[in-house]
Amino acid sequence: MKTWFHSWRAAVRIARRDAWRAKGRSALVLSMIALPILGVSAVDLTYRSSELSPSEKLERTIGTADASFRDTGFAGTPILQSPSGDSYRPAKDFDGAWPDGKGDVAAAIPAGATWITVTHGGAKLTTAHGLLQAEVRELKASDPIARGLSTLLEGRNPEKADEVIATSAFLEQSGLTIGSTVSARNFDRQYRIVGSYELPNALNEAEVTALPGAFLQDYAKAAEKSGALAPELYTTYLVKNGSGFTWNDVQKINKQGVVVVSRAVLLDPPADSEVPLYQVDGWGDYASSPAADAALLASLATVVGLAMLEICLLAGPAFAVGARRSRRQLGLVGANGGARSHIRAIVLSGGLVIGVAAAVIGTVLALALTLALQPFLEEYIGTRFGSFDVRPLELLGIAMLAVLTGLLAAVVPAVTASRQTVLASLTGRRGVRSTSKVLPLIGVGAFLLGATVALYGSVVSDQVVLVAAGSALAELGVVAMTPALVGFFGRAGRWLPLSPRLALRDAVRNRGRTAPAVAAVLAAVAGTVAVTTYAASREAQQSAEYTASLPHGAVSFFQMEESGRDVPAVAEAVQRYLPVDTRADVSRVVVGRSNCPSWGGGNGCGRYEVVVPPANECPLWVTNPDGSDPSEKFTPAQRRNLVLNDWRCSEGNSGSLYVDGGLLVGDAKLLKVLGITDPGAAKALDEGKAVALHRPLVDKNGTVAVKKITDAEAADRAATENRPVPGEVSAVPAYLVPGKPTAYGLQILMTPATAKAAGLNTVPVGAYFSTDQMPGEEQRQKLDAEIAKIGAGIDLTVEEGYVQKSGIVLLALTVFAGLVTIGAAGIATGLAQADAEADLKTLAAVGAPPRVRRTLSGFQCGVVAAMGVVLGTAAGLLPAVGLRLTEGRQQLSFYERNLAEGWSTGAPPEVPIVIPWETLTGLLVLVPLGAALLAALVTRSKGAVARREAT
């Protein structure tokens, strides 16, 4: 034991001294190992610090209260809830819809308890730039119960009814400061900002806080009076009773229809068997399953393993360089009685020293950077850390990966160095060592097995996991075959000039140092090629599947609420800032009050339906009185035939038109903007007819029917009971545009006069515009600023076609692969120069020009890069093609299954396989060329002429 300890102690001291002497090489290997450790440790620290404990979560959600109470909206019906209060449902089963209505939360608060309320609602608040949609909170922020809900940054809490405080995010977005006044649209009351605060769980939330009863109720009344919709208000009661609320107390309060978030329950939650909600089918505690956890763990282990393999392949040649340069020193150790184990220990200690140093430096830097960047990290993730949480065992485990990586990277150089004889080490003779014949055979077997598994997964089973696993195994097989594949490249040397021929033959003869570098390049390039090929293929598929919402260059906007009051102002702004050719104003049908939203609901608001004539209903979609599925009486083949060939089962025009039935009220200008050139359509509008662009909506008499539904509750009951929905039907003569025109969601168009004649009330909803040219970015920015001043809540669309999204990703991956390639090739070149120093001296002695040293170095680097890039490109195409084939089969299977079930899913899926030739060209040509040029530039042309040692 003592001998073992002292031998390793001496080995570590020698390795530490050698590492200090070769500072450049040591720094290179250390940085390769330390950077991943730095990144992983920083992620661990950030994740753990942002992960709040139950007590920290409670402080930010209920302050210092013992519990929060809130209404469920089930009209006081008893409920079942989860311990966290996130999930709940009525305790009884209901045949129809669940109860709807407000409950009495205050009545559920125990006698003697103290409480405050927190009420939330939305409003468009005035800013220095116009209007901003923001959250409004009513809370007595100075109350001790509210401590922890927010953090006061500047100023003071509001004390008067006309005072508010605002989040720093609101002040930044609005351009206001403490002391400014703020109001809301449709509200003439002014409030002074007396302080700023932040929400620890939502740093980017634009919010203002007023005293209870000082804003929201009065604002809601003013909004309704002006014709706008009143905001939905949500009130939570923060209750403190001193003794807390147990799980039994929570269940008793649930009987009054109130959800409770209890501090005592969350800090000590009950078992799942004690939660009645979890005993109801479909309402279990959906925590991650052991299988899902195992799959995640396997994925993480695979990623970590591949990363360690890449680092070992990159760092291994660097340790080999050190061992080669220290061969005389190692020979002296052997000459003085050192065994082969001592030689291995010295080289392995080099990996140990670098690994420990990388672990310490990476961990310390992660701690320092995470602590220093904590405010920026908090801003980025949008939440404050609970505390700076350091888990020593986790950081130690991450650090041990660095030590293990350093040791693994030094294993092969250690074994190789120990096999050299003392005489060869002292004289510099390398001898001739044949490459292993077993490893390539293992690689061939792994490659064939992996390719077979990937092919089976993509063509037979449609399992993505099989494709990924098979591709990974095949790539490892190619890595194992690298020494043999390098030998095949040597056959091309006979046709090359002197310098590249020497470089290629040197690489082939010294496969022990060439193969790891080629394998490292192969792994990086294979991953890059796989990802870029898959991304380019997905990009091509998304481009082919893209559905335009408007003709190219056209513009539209909609205001679906507030009776379209801002439509004229926004339309004028669009005309002022964009190159508009034609403007078409449109309106929507409204049932009830003019300020009813398009989605219905609210007091005095109804809705309408565009009626499909019974004779035009798709047999697969008709409503049976007994509620049975009408498609069950058809065979899968019949359903498929109906969906594909029966016009009654065809889908309407798709687009970005979000009004019921695709019904708009406008004039022939809209047809021009949408590119509908049928002359009969414009003529029909002039004659007072509606223009129909979807055949099933027109009955045999040539009319379309619009049903006005004034009693929404009765309509909902009828729909639930599979009865016809009651309502007044208006029939309008219609002209059906022949064929299947592209109408971008529009299905029926009628003029205002026609709508009025049919008894349909309308309100402005938006406008469409055709443009002379595609609007520029500067024009759009000016328009956005003008719309912000108007304060309209609109949906603006500028159709610019499909926009490529993955270009920057492909470029970043290419740059990454290029850097890895140059790094690995540079390490191999350094090792080659160490080996070829005697040859270079001989060349200089016989009169070779000085540039030979430079060109030989460049070609050595280029040869390694070229071999790795070629092999990596071939290996990387396999997983990308396999995944695309798998996705194609899955999507086709889904499409066929939908057809067999009677659902229309559009055109058959197309899953193209696109080779990113630009990326491959950069990898195959530019990266090796760049590596060669860089190596040539950093190599000295002249070397010292010296006597060559006898070999």
Salt bridges, closest charged atoms under 4 A:
GLU51 OE1 - ARG48 NH1 2.95
ASP93 OD1 - ARG89 NH2 2.55
GLU135 OE2 - HIS120 ND1 3.53
GLU159 OE1 - ARG156 NH1 3.78
GLU163 OE2 - ARG156 NH2 2.77
GLU198 OE1 - ARG384 NH2 2.85
GLU207 OE2 - HIS120 ND1 3.98
GLU207 OE1 - ARG137 NE 3.54
ASP218 OD2 - ARG189 NH1 2.82
GLU378 OE1 - ARG384 NH1 2.64
GLU379 OE2 - ARG384 NH2 3.66
ASP389 OD2 - ARG391 NE 3.08
GLU394 OE2 - ARG48 NH2 2.71
GLU394 OE2 - ARG391 NH1 3.90
ASP462 OD1 - ARG889 NE 2.44
ASP506 OD2 - ARG513 NH2 2.53
GLU562 OE1 - LYS124 NZ 3.45
GLU562 OE1 - ARG185 NH1 3.53
GLU562 OE2 - ARG565 NH1 3.96
ASP566 OD2 - ARG185 NH2 2.51
ASP585 OD1 - ARG583 NE 2.92
ASP646 OD2 - ARG648 NH2 2.69
ASP716 OD1 - ARG607 NH2 3.30
GLU721 OE1 - ARG723 NE 2.78
GLU728 OE1 - LYS708 NZ 3.84
GLU778 OE2 - LYS782 NZ 3.58
GLU786 OE2 - ARG576 NH2 3.39
GLU800 OE2 - ARG780 NH1 3.58
ASP835 OD1 - ARG324 NH1 1.99
ASP835 OD2 - ARG513 NE 2.78
GLU837 OE2 - ARG853 NH2 3.81
ASP839 OD1 - ARG948 NH2 3.59
GLU887 OE1 - ARG538 NH1 3.92
GLU887 OE1 - ARG884 NH1 2.74
GLU896 OE1 - ARG640 NH1 2.36
